[in-house]
Every structure is written in structure tokens, then in C-alpha cells.
Amino acid sequence: MVHNNWMVDFDEVEEGDTIVKKRGDLMLAIHKKDTIVRHDWYCKGKPYK
């Protein structure tokens, strides 16, 4: 189990990217120039959306 439950690799985030986490929403999003990368919350191996 990871400490924060979002599997985000530091190599995935670059300068100029925006990290979005909305209150009450379990999804974490990384907005890049031409792509949006989404990470769901995991608990005991089960993804929650």
C-alpha cells in the first residue's frame, strides 16, 4: 500500500504541468500541454472513482 494511495511517479510531472485535485473527488489529474493523466484512488487494490 502506498502512503498517499495515488500512484504518481515524479518523472510523470514536468515543469508547466498542473496538478488538479478537487475537494470531494477521489481522482487526481495532471494536466499537460496536450494530455490529461488521471489517477484513481486505490484501497486494498480496488480502484474507487
Backbone as JSON Lines, residues from 0, in Angstrom:
{"i":0,"aa":"M","n":[0.86,-1.19,0.0],"ca":[0.0,0.0,0.0],"c":[0.89,1.23,0.0]}
{"i":1,"aa":"V","n":[0.57,2.18,-0.82],"ca":[1.35,3.41,-0.88],"c":[0.84,4.39,0.16]}
{"i":2,"aa":"H","n":[1.68,5.33,0.51],"ca":[1.37,6.27,1.58],"c":[0.18,7.17,1.26]}
{"i":3,"aa":"N","n":[0.1,7.64,0.0],"ca":[-0.97,8.57,-0.33],"c":[-2.04,7.96,-1.25]}
{"i":4,"aa":"N","n":[-1.89,6.71,-1.64],"ca":[-2.83,5.95,-2.46],"c":[-2.96,6.41,-3.89]}
{"i":5,"aa":"W","n":[-2.28,7.45,-4.32],"ca":[-2.23,7.83,-5.73],"c":[-0.89,7.41,-6.27]}
{"i":6,"aa":"M","n":[-0.9,6.67,-7.35],"ca":[0.33,6.16,-7.95],"c":[0.87,7.2,-8.94]}
{"i":7,"aa":"V","n":[1.55,8.2,-8.43],"ca":[2.11,9.24,-9.28],"c":[3.62,9.16,-9.18]}
{"i":8,"aa":"D","n":[4.27,9.01,-10.31],"ca":[5.72,8.95,-10.37],"c":[6.24,10.37,-10.6]}
{"i":9,"aa":"F","n":[7.3,10.74,-9.9],"ca":[7.84,12.09,-10.05],"c":[8.31,12.36,-11.47]}
{"i":10,"aa":"D","n":[8.65,11.32,-12.24],"ca":[9.04,11.5,-13.63],"c":[7.84,11.86,-14.5]}
{"i":11,"aa":"E","n":[6.65,11.64,-13.99],"ca":[5.42,11.9,-14.74],"c":[5.05,13.38,-14.76]}
{"i":12,"aa":"V","n":[5.48,14.12,-13.75],"ca":[5.16,15.53,-13.64],"c":[6.36,16.36,-14.11]}
{"i":13,"aa":"E","n":[6.07,17.28,-15.03],"ca":[7.12,18.14,-15.57],"c":[6.8,19.6,-15.26]}
{"i":14,"aa":"E","n":[7.78,20.46,-15.42],"ca":[7.58,21.88,-15.24],"c":[6.53,22.36,-16.25]}
{"i":15,"aa":"G","n":[5.56,23.13,-15.8],"ca":[4.49,23.61,-16.66],"c":[3.21,22.8,-16.55]}
{"i":16,"aa":"D","n":[3.27,21.61,-15.94],"ca":[2.08,20.78,-15.74],"c":[1.27,21.34,-14.57]}
{"i":17,"aa":"T","n":[-0.01,21.06,-14.58],"ca":[-0.89,21.49,-13.49],"c":[-1.49,20.24,-12.84]}
{"i":18,"aa":"I","n":[-1.39,20.17,-11.52],"ca":[-1.98,19.06,-10.77],"c":[-3.31,19.52,-10.22]}
{"i":19,"aa":"V","n":[-4.38,18.75,-10.5],"ca":[-5.72,19.13,-10.1],"c":[-6.29,18.05,-9.18]}
{"i":20,"aa":"K","n":[-6.72,18.45,-8.0],"ca":[-7.4,17.56,-7.05],"c":[-8.57,18.36,-6.49]}
{"i":21,"aa":"K","n":[-9.79,17.97,-6.87],"ca":[-10.98,18.68,-6.43],"c":[-11.49,18.11,-5.11]}
{"i":22,"aa":"R","n":[-11.92,18.96,-4.23],"ca":[-12.45,18.55,-2.94],"c":[-13.66,17.64,-3.14]}
{"i":23,"aa":"G","n":[-13.68,16.52,-2.45],"ca":[-14.77,15.57,-2.55],"c":[-14.67,14.59,-3.71]}
{"i":24,"aa":"D","n":[-13.7,14.79,-4.59],"ca":[-13.49,13.91,-5.74],"c":[-12.25,13.07,-5.46]}
{"i":25,"aa":"L","n":[-12.32,11.76,-5.71],"ca":[-11.2,10.88,-5.4],"c":[-10.14,10.85,-6.51]}
{"i":26,"aa":"M","n":[-10.42,11.49,-7.64],"ca":[-9.49,11.46,-8.76],"c":[-8.47,12.61,-8.66]}
{"i":27,"aa":"L","n":[-7.23,12.29,-9.01],"ca":[-6.15,13.27,-9.13],"c":[-5.8,13.35,-10.6]}
{"i":28,"aa":"A","n":[-5.71,14.56,-11.15],"ca":[-5.42,14.73,-12.57],"c":[-4.17,15.58,-12.75]}
{"i":29,"aa":"I","n":[-3.37,15.22,-13.75],"ca":[-2.2,16.0,-14.14],"c":[-2.49,16.53,-15.54]}
{"i":30,"aa":"H","n":[-2.62,17.84,-15.66],"ca":[-2.9,18.47,-16.95],"c":[-1.59,18.86,-17.6]}
{"i":31,"aa":"K","n":[-1.31,18.25,-18.74],"ca":[-0.12,18.55,-19.52],"c":[-0.51,19.39,-20.72]}
{"i":32,"aa":"K","n":[0.46,19.76,-21.53],"ca":[0.2,20.62,-22.68],"c":[-0.86,20.02,-23.61]}
{"i":33,"aa":"D","n":[-0.79,18.73,-23.91],"ca":[-1.71,18.11,-24.85],"c":[-2.39,16.86,-24.31]}
{"i":34,"aa":"T","n":[-2.27,16.62,-22.99],"ca":[-2.78,15.38,-22.41],"c":[-3.27,15.63,-20.99]}
{"i":35,"aa":"I","n":[-4.25,14.86,-20.56],"ca":[-4.67,14.85,-19.16],"c":[-4.47,13.43,-18.64]}
{"i":36,"aa":"V","n":[-3.65,13.28,-17.6],"ca":[-3.39,11.98,-16.98],"c":[-4.21,11.92,-15.7]}
{"i":37,"aa":"R","n":[-5.02,10.86,-15.55],"ca":[-5.89,10.73,-14.39],"c":[-5.49,9.53,-13.55]}
{"i":38,"aa":"H","n":[-5.52,9.72,-12.24],"ca":[-5.21,8.66,-11.3],"c":[-6.38,8.5,-10.34]}
{"i":39,"aa":"D","n":[-6.88,7.28,-10.22],"ca":[-7.97,6.99,-9.29],"c":[-7.4,6.64,-7.93]}
{"i":40,"aa":"W","n":[-8.23,6.73,-6.91],"ca":[-7.88,6.37,-5.55],"c":[-8.0,4.85,-5.41]}
{"i":41,"aa":"Y","n":[-6.99,4.21,-4.82],"ca":[-7.0,2.76,-4.6],"c":[-7.0,2.45,-3.12]}
{"i":42,"aa":"C","n":[-7.79,1.46,-2.73],"ca":[-7.8,0.97,-1.37],"c":[-7.84,-0.54,-1.41]}
{"i":43,"aa":"K","n":[-6.84,-1.19,-0.86],"ca":[-6.71,-2.66,-0.86],"c":[-6.81,-3.22,-2.28]}
{"i":44,"aa":"G","n":[-6.21,-2.51,-3.24],"ca":[-6.17,-2.96,-4.6],"c":[-7.4,-2.67,-5.43]}
{"i":45,"aa":"K","n":[-8.42,-2.1,-4.83],"ca":[-9.66,-1.8,-5.54],"c":[-9.7,-0.31,-5.89]}
{"i":46,"aa":"P","n":[-9.91,0.03,-7.18],"ca":[-9.99,1.45,-7.56],"c":[-11.37,2.04,-7.21]}
{"i":47,"aa":"Y","n":[-11.37,3.25,-6.7],"ca":[-12.6,3.99,-6.43],"c":[-12.62,5.19,-7.35]}
{"i":48,"aa":"K","n":[-13.77,5.43,-8.0],"ca":[-13.87,6.53,-8.94],"c":[-14.92,7.5,-8.51]}
